[in-house]
Amino acid sequence: MTASVNPFDPARLRLDGKKGLIVGIANAQSIAYGCAQATRALGADLAITYLNDKAKPHVAPLAEGLGAALLLPLNVAEEGALEAVFEAVRTRWGKLDFLIHSIAFAPKADLQGRLTDSSGPGFAEAMDVSCHSFIRMARLAEPLMTDGGTLFAMSYLGAQKVVEHYNLMGPVKAALESAGRYLAAELAPKNIRVHIVSPGPIHTRAASGLAEFDTLVEETQEKTPGHRLATIEDVGLVVALLATDAARIVTGDTIFIDGGYHLMG
């Protein structure tokens, strides 16, 4: 007689033995770092990437503190770089359980100018780095997620509503959110779940490229029902929970982590 499985086993809220790839840590203020901290706290083993040699001194101590099994360079715009990262993961672990994509880029002139005036090359570059790289990662992760898995990417409310100064990144993140839904449907038969995470504004290096960002933060905090903004720790905790088996039936949504700001008119 087969023993029944306890659906409320506390182990389902853990990530012990799970292997995760974290893409997008730039420093200790990065959303990706909050996610790395939370998933590691639940027992996951991590592989962490850094953009280039200039970024490595900022990322390496964080990776060491997390006990990361792998620290790898990754510029998704460089041919073969993404494939090399996944090959390193395959060689070290032979599997992957979750992936966190927390990167975005647009040329400054295109990001800070009107969408109407955006250049073709600038728009294409923003779409490639901020959206299509996630699709490429999903394709490379699929054969490694032999026991199922979870894919995460970061968005923002500007994907669904017009947010002043978000400009070019609005339609780019809208494409990312749509891609997440299609990936969720396509990968569900493999028990691979997909979540697009939409935090409120957080002071990160990437956010500093947005014009009038400090004003956006102040206005958001004032309008948020509890007058409290999300932190990287808040985002990390939600992501870590969604990566566990306890959330195995949830997929395909944009998950807002913004204190309810997106509810307001």
N, C-alpha and C positions, 0 to 999 in steps of 0.2 A: 504494500500500500504506500503510495507516494505521500510524503508529509506535505501538509498545506503550507503555502507561503504566506507569511504575515505581511499584508500590504502596508502596515504601519511600522515596519522594522526601521528603527532609527538609522540603520546603516544606509538606507536609501537617501538620507539627507547628508551623506558624506561623499567625498570624491577620492577616497583611499584607493591607490593603485591606478587611478585615471591619469591619462597623459594629455597635457594641454599645450598648445602653441599660442603664444601671446605676441601679436604684431602691433607695434605702435607706442611702446614705452619710449619717451624722450627724456623724462626726468621724473622726480618724485611727485610732481603735480599732475602727471598724465592720468587720464581715465584708465588707460590700459594697466597702469601700475596698481590702481585700486582694485582692478579685476584680478591681477596677478596675486596680490596680497590675500584677497578673499578666497580664491580657489586653492591657493597653497595652504591656507589655514584649515580648509576642509580636507586636506590630505593629498591634493593632486601633485604630480610631478610636472615640472614646467620646462618648456623650451622658449627662449626669449630672443627676439631679434632687435637689432639696432640699425639705424639708417646708414651710417657711414663712420669713418674714422673719427670725425669731429664729434659725433654723438656718443661714440663708445665709452669715453671716460665718464659720462654722465649715467650711462645705463649699466655698465659692468658692475659697479658696487651694489646696485639694486638687485641685479641678477644673482650676485654672490650671496647677498643677504637672504634671498629667497631659496637658496640652494638649487638654483636652476641647473638642470642636467646638460643643457645646451645653451650657448650664447652665440648667435649667428648674425652675420651682416645681411641686410636685406634692403635693397632699393628696388621696388617692384617695377620701376621704369627701365631697369637694366636687364637685357636679354639673358635668360637662363638663371637669374638670381633666385627667383621664386622656386624654380624646379630644384635648385641646389639645396634650399632649406628643407623642402619636403623629402629629398633623398637622405639628408642628414637625420631627419626624424625617423624615416623608415629604417635606416641602418641602426640607429640607437635603440629604438623601441619596437619597430615592426608594426606599430599601430598608432592611432591617434583617437582620442575621445572627445576633445573639444578644441575649437579654434576661436580666437578673439581677434577680429579685424578692427583696428582703431586708428586708421590712417586716412588722411584726406589732404588734398593739395589743389591750389589754383594759383596761377601767376598773379602777383599782387595787382597789376593793372586791371586784370579782368575781375578779380575778387572785389576790389574797391570801387570799380566803375559800375555803370548801369548794365543790367543784363542785355538791354537793347544794343549796347555798344560792345559787347564781348566779342573777342576774336574767335575765329574758327579753331586755330591751334590751341588757344588757351582753354576753350570749352572742351576740346577733345582731350587735352592733358588732364584737366580736372576730372573728367568722366573716367578716364583710364585708371588714374591713381585711386580715386575715391570710390568708384563703383565697380568697374570691370575687374579690378584686381581681386575683389571679393568673389566674383564668379570664378575666376581662375583658381583661387584658393579652394573653393568648393570642389572644383573638378579634381584637383590634386589630393584633397583630403578624402574624397569618396572611397578610393580603394584601400585607404588606411583605416577607415572606420568600419572595421569588420564586425564589430559588435554594436553598431549604431554610434551615434554621436550627436554633438550639438555645434552649430555654427552661429557666431554672433558678429554683428557689425553695428557701428555707431552712427546714428542719424541725429536730427534736430527738428524741432517744430517747424522751422522754416521750409521743410519739405512739404508741409501740408497747408501752411498759411503764409501769407506775405509777412515777413519780418524785416523791418527796415535795416538796411546795410548787409543783409545776408546775401542778396544779389545772386550771383552765378551759382552759389552752392545750393540754392533752393531747388532748382530743377535737377541738379546732380544728385542731391540726397533723395529727391522724389524717385529718381530712377533706381537708387539703391533700395529704397523701401519696396518698390515694385519687384525688383529682382529677388528680394528676400521671399516674397510670396510665391513666386514661380519656383524658386529653388526648394522651398518647403514642400510644394506639391510634387516636384519631380523626385526628390530624395526621400520622401516619406516611406516608400516601399523598402528602403534600406535602413529604416529606423533612424534616419538622420533628421534632426530637428533644426529649424532655422529661426533665429530671433533677430529682429532689428531693434536696437535699444536706443531710445530717444531721451537723453538726459536734458535737464534744464541747462542754462549757461553756467559753465565752470571755468575758472581762470586756469587755462592751460596754454602751452606755448602756441598751439595751433589757433586757439581763439584770439590770441593777440593780433593776428593778422586782420581781424574784422574791424572796420572803422567804427568808432564810438562804442566799443565793446563794454567799457565801464558803465556807460549810460544804459545799455541794454540790461546789464546785471542789476542795476539799481531799480529800473522800471519793472523788471521781472519779479524781483523780491517784493516790491510793493504790491504787485497785483496777485501774487501767489496766495491762495487762501490762508495758509499758515505763516506767510511771510518768511519762509525758510527755503533756501536754495539747496539743491542736492549737492553732495560732496562726492569725491571719487570713491570714498568708502561706501556710500549709499549705493552707487552704481555697482560696485564690486560685489556687494552682498546679494543684490538681486540677480546679477549674472551668475554668481556661484550657485545660488539656489536653482536657477533654471538649467544649469549644467548637470544637476544631480538626477538620479532616477526618479525622484519624487515628482519631477515635472515632465515625465516621459510622454504625457498626452498633450502637452502644450507646444504648438508650433505655428509659424507663419504670421505672427502678429508683430506690430510695432508696439514695443513696451515703453510707456512713458514713465520716466523716473524724474519727475519735476515738481513734486509737491502739489500736484493738481493744477498747475498753471495752464495746461492745455485745455482745461475745462472752461476757462473763463472767456467771456465774450470780448 
